[in-house]
Amino acid sequence: MPTMTQTLAVNFPRARVWPLLGDVEQVIACMPGASLTKPREGDRIFGQMRVKLGPIAAAFAGEGTLTMDEATHTGVIHGQGTDPKNNSRAKADVTFAVVEEGAGTRIDLTVDFTLTGVLAQFSRGALVQEIANRLTAEFARNLEAKLAATAPVAEVVEDAAPVTASAAPPEPAKELNAGNLLWSMVKDWLRKLFSNPLPSGERVARRAGEGDARGGASGKSATPSP
C-alpha cells in the first residue's frame, strides 16, 4: 500500500482549526471533487469522490469513519469506495495531527492508499505525489477561506443570551479534473527547462567551439599571400 506524507498550514490558531476539522460538511466542501451522499451517522461518513482524467471520468462512492482525539489533537480517517462503471476501487487510511505553530496551525497528514482498476496506473511514481501536493495546497487555501468566512462558534453579549453563528452551507462539490493538474505540471516542467542555464559540460563545449571558430578565422587572415 503506497504511503504519502503531506503538510499544510493555515494562519489561524488551533482553537479555531480543530473544531472545524470535526465538521464533516465544512471539510468536505474544501476538497475538490468530494461530496457527502447522506448525513453523517456517528463516526460513519457517506460520500463520493468525482475524478476526471482526460477521457476517463470516475465517481467513487463509499463510506468511511472519522475519529478524533481531543487530548492529542490527532485523528484517523478510514475510507473506501468503488466505481462500478470503470471497475475501480479505492481505499485510504489517513492519520492527521493538528499542531500549534506560532500564531497559526500546521496539519501533518500520512496517507496510505490503494487504487485498483482502470485508474491504478495513476497511483505510482511522481505523478500521484505531484497531484497530492497540488490537492493539499488547494485544500489548505479553501480551508483558510472557510475559517476566515466563519464567525466564532458563539459570541457572548453582556446581559444578553449567547448568540450562535450559523455555519455557511457547504458549497456544491466540483469535479476533480486531474487532467488540468497534469497540464499544469507539464507547463511547470517546460518553464523550468527553458529557464535553467546550460549544464557546465555543455557550456564548456560551446565555449571551445566558439574558440576554435575564432582561432580559425584569425589563422586565415594571417596567412601570407602567395
N, C-alpha and C positions, 0 to 999 in steps of 0.2 A: 504494500500500500504506500504510494508516494506521500511524502511529507513536505510541507512548506511552512515557513515562518514569515509572519508579516507584523509590522509595527505601524501604528497610526497615532497621530497626536492631534488634540483639539485644544483650543485656547479657552477652556472652561474648567473650573475646579471639579474634582472627583465627586463632590457632593451633588453637583448638577448632572454629571455624566452617568453615574451609576444607576439612579432611578430610571433614567430614560432607556438604558440598555435593557431594563426589565419590562419595558412597554413594547411588546412584540409588534403591535400595529405600527408604531412610530419607527421602529428599527427597520422593519421590512420595507417601509416606504423610502428608506435611504439606499436600498440595494437595487441597482438596475436589474430589471428582468424578474424580480421576485414579487410575489403577492400571496396573500392568505386566501384560502378557498373556503374556510369556515372558521368560526370563532374558536379561540383557544380554550382547551379543556384542561385545567390544572397545569401540569408541566408539558402537556402534549400540544404540538403546533401542527396545523394542517395548511399546506401551501403548495405553490408551484414555482418553477423557475423556467422562464422562456428564453431560449438562446437561438441566435441566428448566425450561422457560419456560411456565408455565401449562399449557395442554393439549398443548404441544409438548415432546416428550422426544426427545433425540438422544444417540447414542453414537458419538463419533468414534474410530475405530480406525485406527492407523497406526504409523509409526516415525519415529525421529529420530536425531540424532547429538549427542554431548556431547564437547567438547574443552575441556581446562583447561590453563592456562599457570601452572605453579608459580612461575616467576620474577616474573611481573607480577601474580599473583593475579587473573587475569581468565579468563573462559570464554565459550564460544559454544554455543548450542543451536539446531539446525535441526530443525524437526519439521513433519509434515503428516499429516492424517488425513481419512477420509471416513465419512459416514453414509449408506449406500445407502438406508435406509428413508425418509429425508427428502430424499434427493438433495442433500446439503450437503457442502461440502468446506472444510477449514480448513488454513491454512498459517501458520507463525510462525517468525521468527528472533529469538532472544533473546541479547543480549550482557550480561554482568554483570561488575562489578568489586567485589572484596571489599576494603574499606578499613578500616584501624585507626582508631578514633575514641575516644580516651581509653582507658578500660578495656573498652570494647565494640567492636562491629563494625558498619559500615554497608555495605549491599549496594545498589549502584546498578544499575538494570536499564533497558535500552532494548529495546522490543518492537516489531517490525514484523510486522504480521499481515494476512491476507486471509481473509475469510469469505464464501462464496458459497452460494446455495441458499436454503432456507426461512428460515434464521436470519440471513441477510445484513442484514435490516432492523435488527438489534440491534448492528451494527458501526459505526454512525455516531452522531455527536453526543456529548452529555454523558453519555448513558446508559451506553455501554460504558466510559467513563472512570470513572464512579462505581462500576460493578461491579468494575472492575480495582482501584480504590482499596480496596474492601472485601475483595476476594480477597487482595490483598497484605497487608493488616493481619491477616487470619486466618492466612495462611501464616506470617507473622512470629511470631504467637503460638504456632502449632504447632511451628515450628522451635525457638523458645526452650524450649518444654516438652520437646522431644526432646533438646536439649542438656543440659537440667537432669537428665533421667532417664538419660542415657547416661554411664557411667563413662568415665574417660580410657582411651585405647586400650590402654595397658599400664602396669602398676604393678610396679616392680622392688623386691623384698624382699631385704634384705641376707642373703647366704649362702643364697639360695633361687633357684629358677628363676623367670623372669618369669611373671607371671600376666596373661593376656589376658582382658579383659572381653568377654563376648559381647553383641553388639548386640541390642536389643529387636526382636522380629519386627515387620514392618510391619503397621499396623492396616488392617482392611478399608476399601476406598475407599467414601466416601459420595457419593451423587449430589449434584451441584451444583444446588441449587434456586434458580435466579436469580429465580423468582417471589417467594420470600421476601425476596431482596435488594431487589427493586423495591418491595415493600410497605414495607420498612424505609425506603427512600428517600422514599416518599410521606409516611410518618409524620414523618420529619425535616423535610420541607418544610412540612407543616402546623404543626409545633411552632414553626418559625422564623416562619411567617406570623403566628401569633397572639401570639408573644412580642415581636415588633418593635413599636416605637411608631409612631404615625401619621406619615406624611410631613409635613414642615414646612408645605407648602401647605395640606394638609387640616386641620392644627391651626389655622392662621390663619383659614381659612374657618369652622371650627367656633366659634372664639372670636368672630368677627364676628357670626355668627348668634346666639350667646348674648347678645352686647352689644345687638343690635337688640331681642331679646326683652325684656331688662331695661329698655331705654330706652322701649319701647312701653308697658310696664307702668307705668313712672314717669309718663310723659306722661298716661296715662289717669287716674291718681289725682290729678294736679294740675289737671285741667280743672274750672273752677268750675261749680257747678250753675246751671241757667237760672233 
